[in-house]
Amino acid sequence: MSRLTSPIRKSDNVLVVTGKDRGKRGRVLRVAPDKNRLVVEGVNLIKRHTKPNPGKQIKGGIVEREAPVHASNVQLVCPECGAQTRIGHKILGDGRKVRICRKCEGVVDK
């Protein structure tokens, strides 16, 4: 079984480009590469009815949390130019392979 790789990684800032949360920006909290999905902070909020579990310190009630969105519905926000962009790759002089912004050619990786 091959493993899909998304160019978007944990703690990247992304912009939602389609769906009910179009236009929202947020930080990626989790990445599920096998399903090609991401959990983005403050995006795709759902209400979950939970039972109380005193053993795990969980209170019961209606909890609002983020659900995963498909990776194709978000675009990376470049940290240098601040625009939504596609992601390219470049090999630097020291041999490192880094992600770059397609608009400003700036390095996305720290």
N, C-alpha and C positions, 0 to 999 in steps of 0.2 A: 504494500500500500504506500503510495507516494504521499508526501506531506506537502500541503500547499503552503506557500510563503507569501505573506502580505507585506508590502513595503511600509505599512504603518505599524509602529511598535508602541509598547506601553509607555505612557507619559508624554506622547506626542500631542500637540494641539491640533484638533481637526475641526472642519466646518461641515455640517450636514447639508448636502446639496439636493436631496429629494426626500419626500415623505412628509408626515405631519409635523415634524420638527425642523423643516427646512429653514436654513439661515442661522440656526443655533450653533454656537461654538462651545467646545468642551475639551477636557483632557481625557485621553484613553486610559481607563482603569484596568481593563483586562483584554487579552487577545486570545481568541480560540481559532488557531490556524487550521485545524482539521475541518471546521465548519465555515471558515472564512468570515467570522463575525467578530465584532468588537463591542465592548461595553464602554459607553462614553458618559462622562459625568454630566448629569442634568438633562440627558436626552433619552427619549423613549421611556418615560416613567410609567410604571404600572402599579396597580394597587393589589397587594397580596394579602389574603386573609390568613393569619397565622394563629396556631394554637399556642397557649402558654406552655413553656417547658422550664420549670424552676431549676432543673438540674443543669441546664445550659444557660441560665440567666436570661431567658427570652421571655419578654412580655407578650401577651396575646393582643390581638386587635388587627386593625388594618394598617399595613406597613406599605409605604410608597418607596419603590426602588427602581433602579435602571434595568432595562431588559436589553439584550444584545441587538445590534443593528448590523446589517450586512456591510462588509467592507467597501462594496461598490457604491454605497450611498453616502460616503464621506470623502472629503479631500483634505490632504495635509495643509496646514497653514504654515508658511515659511517663517521661521523665527527672525530672519534678516529683513525681508521686504514686507512681511505681514499679509501677503496675498495668498489666496488659495491656489494650489499648484499641483501639478503632477510631479512624480518623483523620478529622477534619473540616478544613475550610478557613475562613479568616476574612481579611478585608481590614482591615488596621490603619489608624489615622488618617493615617499618613505614606504610605499607598498601597501598602504591601507586602502581598503575599498569603502567608500563613503557614499551616502545618499546626498544628492544635490537637488536644489530647486530648479525647475525647468525655466522659470521666468528670469531670475536674477543670477543664476549659476552659483548661488551661495551654498555653502556646506550646511546640511541640516543636522548631521551628527555632531555631538560635542567633541 
